[in-house]
């Protein structure tokens, strides 16, 4: 699938999940990081501004429609309390860090 398809699916994935299930977790934005990587920005269960990067090739490995895949990711990875992310200063991330001050990165960050 194309990057735009997955970016739209992430935006829709939160609206497809009931507010009762989401609790304090809320969608902020989705941005391209590279031609094949998107970044989901959201507030976690403690209202920390968090970011997770997803490679399109990894998302394409899931079966199901993109919207269904994303809803599953929202429910299984984002709603549950996790350790807080870390601030990362790299040339690749500077634009997002400037746009979203205090951004905490969770998981693998593409180089």
C-alpha positions, 0 to 999 in steps of 0.5 A: 500500500502507499504511505498516504493510504496508511496515514489516512488509516491511522487518522481514521483508526482513532475515530473507529475506536470508542472513546470509552476504549481510548480513555485518555489516549487521543490522536494528535497527528500523523506525519511522513518521516521518509517515503516509506515511514510514517509517524503517529503522534498521540497523547498517551494515557498520562497525556504525554505527547508520544510518537511511534514510527511505522514502516509501510513494508511492516504494515503491509505484512498484516492481513486485513484492510488498513483501517482494520489493521490500524484499529487493532494497533490502536487497541493493542499497542496504544491504549495499554499503559507503557513506559514513557518514551525518550526524547531523541535529537537527530537530524531526521527528527528535528522537524517533528521535534520542533513542531511538537515540543516535548515529543517522546519517542517510543519503539524503534526509530528509523535512522 
